[in-house]
Amino acid sequence: MLSFTEENYLKAIYHLSETGTNPVLTNDLAEAMKTKAASATDMVKRLATKKFIAYEKYYGANLTAKGKSEALMVIRKHRLWETFLVQKLGFSWDEVHEVAEQLEHIQSQRLIEKLDEFLGHPKTDPHGDPIPDSKGKLQQQHAIACDQLKEGKQGIIIAVKDSDSSLLKLLDKIGAKPGKKIKVLTRETYDESMEAILDGHKVFLSKKVSKNILVN
């Protein structure tokens, strides 16, 4: 059985490697885990010994098939718990990340499958992120960041990239949630901020905000 910390490292490597396909440097991993590079290196070596990752000094860490499977199961639990907290307990979408970070380490597979069944087998969490199925299969989203939409073009919001609570509160305030239509009216050359029509009303979005909104 993996420790909570080991599970968190596998999940971080998965996200940093863009779904497990690219090597992750220990310095980048240390930054993501808010720890020292030496500590990240020690954990990488431990996970490599357990065959969850393949590690080569100066090249980085890659998840093995075993490691990727474990990472996806942690992500599955996290996103199912976020969905439960919003749909059934009335949490707002900016509150659930930290709570789900704790709940994702529950080991009972039966509980998680019952939770999935209770929720009606949701495909995405409240932020629009896809939920891996019970076999670890993750449906990839075909989307672009809103800041890449050209003037006059529109899309439907399908997800939010960043789970930062201040960003989610802002998006909640302006109604930028999955399922809403957004159309770019104009974009400023100076700072790439944009004026857009969001769900029928006019909004102004900074580059920092628009790059975290995913649309198709």
C-alpha positions as CSV (number, residue, x, y, z in Angstrom):
1,M,0.0,0.0,0.0
2,L,1.3,3.5,-0.9
3,S,1.6,6.2,1.7
4,F,-0.4,9.5,1.2
5,T,2.8,11.3,0.3
6,E,3.7,8.7,-2.4
7,E,0.2,8.9,-3.9
8,N,0.5,12.7,-4.0
9,Y,3.9,12.4,-5.8
10,L,2.5,10.1,-8.4
11,K,-0.5,12.4,-9.0
12,A,1.9,15.4,-9.3
13,I,4.1,13.6,-11.8
14,Y,1.1,12.6,-13.8
15,H,-0.1,16.2,-14.1
16,L,3.3,17.7,-14.7
17,S,4.1,15.1,-17.4
18,E,0.9,16.1,-19.3
19,T,-1.0,12.8,-18.6
20,G,2.1,10.7,-18.1
21,T,3.8,11.1,-21.4
22,N,6.8,13.4,-20.7
23,P,9.7,13.2,-18.2
24,V,9.4,15.4,-15.1
25,L,12.5,17.0,-13.6
26,T,12.9,16.7,-9.9
27,N,13.2,20.5,-9.5
28,D,9.8,21.0,-11.2
29,L,8.4,18.2,-9.0
30,A,9.9,19.8,-5.8
31,E,8.3,23.1,-6.7
32,A,4.9,21.5,-7.3
33,M,5.1,19.6,-4.0
34,K,6.4,22.7,-2.2
35,T,9.5,20.8,-0.9
36,K,13.3,20.8,-1.4
37,A,14.8,19.2,-4.5
38,A,16.7,16.7,-2.3
39,S,13.4,15.5,-0.8
40,A,11.8,15.1,-4.2
41,T,14.8,13.2,-5.5
42,D,14.7,10.8,-2.5
43,M,11.0,10.2,-3.1
44,V,11.6,9.6,-6.9
45,K,14.2,7.0,-6.1
46,R,11.9,5.3,-3.6
47,L,9.1,5.2,-6.2
48,A,11.5,3.9,-8.8
49,T,12.6,1.1,-6.5
50,K,8.9,0.2,-6.1
51,K,8.6,0.2,-10.0
52,F,6.0,3.0,-10.0
53,I,8.3,5.3,-12.0
54,A,11.3,5.0,-14.3
55,Y,14.0,7.5,-13.3
56,E,17.2,8.6,-14.9
57,K,19.4,11.3,-13.3
58,Y,19.4,14.6,-15.3
59,Y,16.7,13.2,-17.6
60,G,13.7,13.0,-15.2
61,A,11.0,10.7,-14.0
62,N,8.4,8.9,-16.1
63,L,5.4,7.0,-14.7
64,T,5.5,3.2,-15.5
65,A,2.2,1.6,-16.4
66,K,1.8,0.6,-12.7
67,G,2.5,4.2,-11.6
68,K,0.1,5.7,-14.1
69,S,-2.6,3.3,-13.0
70,E,-2.1,4.3,-9.4
71,A,-2.1,8.1,-10.2
72,L,-5.3,7.8,-12.2
73,M,-7.0,6.0,-9.3
74,V,-6.1,8.8,-7.0
75,I,-7.4,11.4,-9.5
76,R,-10.6,9.3,-9.9
77,K,-11.2,9.4,-6.2
78,H,-10.4,13.1,-6.0
79,R,-12.8,14.1,-8.7
80,L,-15.6,11.8,-7.5
81,W,-15.4,13.4,-4.0
82,E,-15.4,16.9,-5.5
83,T,-18.6,16.0,-7.4
84,F,-20.2,14.5,-4.3
85,L,-19.3,17.6,-2.2
86,V,-20.8,20.0,-4.7
87,Q,-23.9,18.0,-5.8
88,K,-24.9,16.4,-2.5
89,L,-23.5,18.5,0.3
90,G,-23.8,21.9,-1.1
91,F,-20.2,22.9,-1.2
92,S,-19.2,25.6,-3.8
93,W,-16.7,24.6,-6.5
94,D,-14.0,26.8,-4.9
95,E,-14.2,25.0,-1.6
96,V,-13.9,21.3,-2.6
97,H,-10.3,20.9,-3.7
98,E,-8.7,20.9,-0.3
99,V,-11.3,18.6,1.2
100,A,-11.0,16.2,-1.7
101,E,-7.2,16.2,-1.2
102,Q,-7.9,14.5,2.1
103,L,-10.6,12.1,0.9
104,E,-8.7,10.9,-2.2
105,H,-6.5,8.7,0.0
106,I,-9.4,6.5,1.3
107,Q,-8.4,3.0,0.3
108,S,-11.8,1.2,0.1
109,Q,-12.4,0.4,-3.5
110,R,-16.0,-0.7,-2.7
111,L,-16.7,2.7,-1.2
112,I,-15.5,4.5,-4.3
113,E,-17.5,2.3,-6.7
114,K,-20.6,2.8,-4.5
115,L,-19.9,6.6,-4.6
116,D,-19.6,6.5,-8.4
117,E,-22.9,4.6,-8.6
118,F,-24.6,6.9,-6.2
119,L,-23.6,9.9,-8.3
120,G,-24.9,8.3,-11.5
121,H,-21.4,7.6,-13.0
122,P,-20.5,11.2,-13.7
123,K,-18.1,11.9,-16.6
124,T,-16.7,15.2,-15.3
125,D,-16.2,16.9,-12.0
126,P,-17.6,20.4,-11.1
127,H,-14.6,22.0,-12.7
128,G,-15.2,20.1,-16.0
129,D,-12.2,17.8,-15.6
130,P,-12.9,14.2,-16.9
131,I,-13.2,11.5,-14.2
132,P,-11.2,8.3,-14.9
133,D,-13.5,5.2,-15.0
134,S,-13.1,2.2,-12.7
135,K,-10.4,0.7,-15.1
136,G,-8.4,3.9,-15.1
137,K,-9.5,5.0,-18.6
138,L,-9.6,8.8,-18.9
139,Q,-11.4,10.4,-21.8
140,Q,-9.2,13.1,-23.2
141,Q,-10.8,16.5,-23.8
142,H,-10.3,18.3,-27.1
143,A,-10.2,21.9,-26.0
144,I,-8.2,25.2,-26.3
145,A,-7.7,27.9,-23.8
146,C,-10.1,30.9,-24.2
147,D,-7.2,33.2,-24.8
148,Q,-6.6,31.4,-28.1
149,L,-10.1,32.2,-29.5
150,K,-10.0,34.8,-32.2
151,E,-12.1,37.9,-32.3
152,G,-15.7,37.0,-33.4
153,K,-15.3,33.3,-32.5
154,Q,-17.2,31.6,-29.8
155,G,-16.9,28.4,-27.8
156,I,-18.5,26.4,-25.0
157,I,-16.7,26.3,-21.7
158,I,-15.9,22.7,-20.8
159,A,-13.4,23.0,-17.9
160,V,-11.2,25.3,-15.8
161,K,-7.4,24.6,-15.7
162,D,-6.5,26.0,-12.3
163,S,-8.2,25.0,-9.0
164,D,-7.1,28.2,-7.2
165,S,-10.0,29.3,-5.0
166,S,-9.7,33.0,-5.9
167,L,-9.9,32.2,-9.6
168,L,-12.9,30.0,-9.1
169,K,-14.7,32.6,-7.0
170,L,-14.1,35.1,-9.8
171,L,-15.4,32.8,-12.5
172,D,-18.4,32.0,-10.3
173,K,-19.1,35.7,-9.9
174,I,-19.2,36.3,-13.7
175,G,-20.9,33.0,-14.5
176,A,-18.0,31.4,-16.3
177,K,-18.8,27.7,-15.7
178,P,-18.8,24.6,-17.8
179,G,-21.6,24.5,-20.3
180,K,-21.7,28.3,-20.8
181,K,-21.2,30.0,-24.2
182,I,-18.5,32.6,-24.6
183,K,-17.8,34.8,-27.6
184,V,-14.8,37.0,-28.0
185,L,-15.6,40.6,-29.1
186,T,-12.3,42.4,-29.0
187,R,-8.8,41.7,-27.7
188,E,-6.4,44.4,-26.5
189,T,-2.9,44.3,-28.1
190,Y,-1.2,45.7,-25.1
191,D,-2.0,43.1,-22.4
192,E,-4.2,40.6,-24.4
193,S,-7.2,41.2,-22.2
194,M,-10.5,40.6,-23.9
195,E,-14.1,41.8,-24.0
196,A,-16.5,39.0,-24.5
197,I,-20.1,37.9,-24.3
198,L,-20.6,35.3,-21.7
199,D,-23.9,33.6,-21.4
200,G,-25.6,36.7,-22.8
201,H,-23.8,39.4,-20.8
202,K,-20.7,41.4,-21.5
203,V,-17.5,40.6,-19.5
204,F,-13.9,41.7,-19.5
205,L,-11.2,39.0,-19.0
206,S,-7.5,39.4,-18.3
207,K,-5.0,37.2,-20.1
208,K,-4.4,35.4,-16.8
209,V,-8.1,34.5,-16.4
210,S,-8.8,33.6,-20.1
211,K,-5.9,31.2,-20.4
212,N,-7.4,29.2,-17.6
213,I,-10.8,28.8,-19.2
214,L,-10.9,25.8,-21.6
215,V,-13.4,25.8,-24.5
216,N,-14.4,23.7,-27.5
